[in-house]
Amino acid sequence: MDHKEKRRFLIRGLLDEWPQYKKMAIPEEDEEQRRLLRSLMNIRPPRPVDEGFLKIQDAYLQEEVEEKGVTDVESLTPSPSDERLILWRGDITTLRVDGIVNAANSALRGCFVPCHSCVDNIIHSVSGIQLRLACDALMNAQGHDEPIGCAKITPAFNLPCRYVLHTVGPIVSGRLTPTHCRQLADCYRSCLELASANGLKSVAFCCISTGEFHFPQDKAAEIAVRTVKEYLDKDDSIGKVILNVFKEKDYDIYKRLLG
């Protein structure tokens, strides 16, 4: 199969799982097909899947990653004020690093909203449906929602990193409180502790809670930098921490904090 044939195979396989979609026609345009495939992956509940399907999916997603391009953490320039920290603006799903951090919701099974712009949705879409299955197994074993400030680790599957660290940040629906700030610091600390316990040497953090969870960007960045530095001062097993941003405002905030 060529790349487009793989995509059509995957779309048809996922459509056939839903009785109401079995007769749905597959669009001809590449971007429409990509959007449909991602949507079907996003809404798919965590249920068993055929190994033949996964083989085609993995080949397709890895080709997609290769087409986007991969950035190796070793090629990034450390902060002039602290060589352990790296500020990088880009797509976290293209980063070759030991682990990336996913800002998850408390169900910890990914975002089910088709093609949503949150980092949780994007990471699951690039990793493949195995990531939701792995998260589902963890949560079934746990038996309750993931508490704010804790973290879980899974393989990264088709992402160029090795692992994904999933953490649930605080939701700020009104005034920012000391509890919100403590919970956000717990997210960074929990991820670093889990990364260290699993032998990871490099970790990339997204901007936890600043998107859909409405944590103020300036304060979130201050907490992130302070907490990461404090942790690295007491545990030198992690050599590099990448502070990954996507928005220009976040980049400017972190650049100012890092000197």
N, C-alpha and C positions, 0 to 999 in steps of 0.2 A: 504493500500500500504506500502511496505517496502521502504527503502531509494532509492534503485536503480530503483524501479518501479516509484517512484515519479519523479526521474530524467528523465526517458524515457517519462513519460507523459508530462513533461514540454517541452522537446525537440520536441516531436511530435506536441504539440500545437503551438510552435513558428515556426516550419517548415511549418505548414499548413497555416500560415498567408502569406506566400510568394508563389505565384503560381509556381515559378521556382524551389522551394525546396520541393514541396509536395511529390515527389516520392523519395526523398533522403533517403538512408538507414542510420539507426542509428548505429554507431560503437559499438562493443561489449566491448571493453576495458573501464574500469571506467575512467581513466584519459582522454581518447579521448572523452568520453561522457561529462565530466566536461568542457573540453575546448570548445566543440561544444555548450554546453548550455550557457556558458559565452559569446561566440562570438555572439550567437543569441540575447542574452540580450543586448549586446553592440550596435548592429546595429539596434535594434528595435526603430522606431520613437515613439515619445510620442503620443499614440493614446489609446482609451478606451480598457479595457481588462475585460474579464469575471471574476466575483467574485469567481467562482469555481476554475479557474486557479490560482488566487491570494492565495486562501486558501492552495492549494497544494504547490505553490511556497514558501509561508511563512514557512510552516512546513519543507520543504526541506532545505531552507537556514538557518533556526535556528538550524537544526540538523548539518549542515556543520560548523556553528560557534561553536557549542558545541564540535564537534570533534576536531577542531583546538585548543580549549581551550581559556578561557577568563581570562584576567588579570584585577583585580579590582584596581582602583586608590588608594584605601585605603591601599593596600599592598605595594605600592611603597615607596622608601626611598627618603625623601626630600634632596635637595642640602645642604651640610654643611655650605655654605655661605649665604643661603637664604631659609628658610623653606617653603616659598611660591612656590618655583620653584622645579620641579622634572625633571631630565634628564633620559629618558627611551629609550632604543633601542629595537624596536620590531615592530610588525604589528599593525598599528593604528586601524585597523578594529576589533581587538580582545580586545580592551580596554573598560572596563566598567567605564564610566565617564559621566558627564552631557552632554558635547559636544565635538565633534572633528572638526577640521578645514580641509576643503577640498580645495586644490589649484586648482581652476577651470579655465576654459577658459571663454572668454567674452560672449559666447552664454549661458553659465551656465546650460547646459542640459546634462552634462557628456561627456565623451570621446566615440566617435562612432567607434574608431579603434578596431577591434576584439582582445581581450586579450592584449591590450597595457599595458605596465608596469607602467604607470603614476598613481599617487595616486588617481586621479579623476576617472579613469577607475576602479581601485580596489574597491574604496568606493561604487560606483554605483553597481558593480557586487555583492557585499556582501549584500548591502541594499535591492536590488530588483528593479523591474521596476517601483514601485510606486515613487521612488526617482526622476526619470526623469520626471514623470508626475507632481510631486509637483513643481519641478524647472520650468517646462514648463508653469505651471499656473502662477507662479510668473513673469516670463519673458513676457508672453503675457499681463499681467496686466500692466507691466512696459512699454512695447512698444519699447524698445531699448536695445542694448547690455549692459551688466554690466560694469560700469566704473572701471578702475584700482583703487585699494585701498579701494573699498567699500565692503560690505558684505551682504549676505542674510542668513536666517535661515529656515531650514525645519525639520520635524520629521526625525528620523533616521531609521524608519521602522524595518528591521531585523538585524540591527547592535546592538551590546550590549550597545552602548551609547544611550542617549535620543534624542539628536539633532545633526544635521550637520550644520556647519557654512561654507558657500561657499564664497570664496574671490578670486579675480583675481589679481595676482601679475604682476609686470612689466616684460617685455621681454627685455633681454639685448642681442642685436645682434651685438654690437661693443664695444666701450669704455663705461665703467660704468660712469654714470653721477650723479650729485646731485639730479636730478629729479627722477632717478631710486631709489635712496636711500630713498627719501621722500615718494615715492609711496609704497615702501615695508613697511616702518614704518606705513603708513596709513592702510595697510592690517591688521597688528597686532592690531592697535588701534581700527579699525572699528569692528573687531571680538570681542574684549573685551567689547566694548561699547554695542554691540548687545547682547552678552552673559549676561552682567549685567542687561540690560533692560528686559531680559526674565527670570531672576531669576536663571541663571546657577551658580553653586558654583565651578565647576571644568571644565577646558577647556584644550584640548590637541591640540597643534599645530604641523603640519607637517613642513618640511623645505620648506616654500613657495618660489617659483620661482627658486630654485637651480637646478632643473632637466631639463625638456624640455625648460624652459625659461632662462637658462644659467646665472643666477645671481651668482657671485663668492661666494663660500660657506663660506669663512672666514668672509667676509664683511656682508653677510646675517645673520650669527649667531650673530655678534656684534650688528647689528640693532635689531634683535629679542630680545636679552637679555635686551638691553638698553630700548627699547620701552615698553616691558612687565613690567619691574621694575618701570619705570616712571608711568605707568598706575596704577599699584597696590599700589603705594605710595599715590595716590590721591583717589582711590576707593577700599575699602577693602571688597566689597561684594563678590568678587571671591576669594576663599580661596586657590585654587591650580591651577597652570598652569604647564602642562606637556609639555616639549620640546621633542617631539618625533623624533627620528632619525632612519634611517634604515642602512645607510652606516657607516662603521668603521671610515672613515675620518671625517664625521660630528660628530660622538660621541666624537672623540678626540678633535675637535675644541670646542665643547660646554663644555667638561670637563675642558679644560684649562680656558675658560671664567668664569666658575662657581667656579673655585678654587678647 
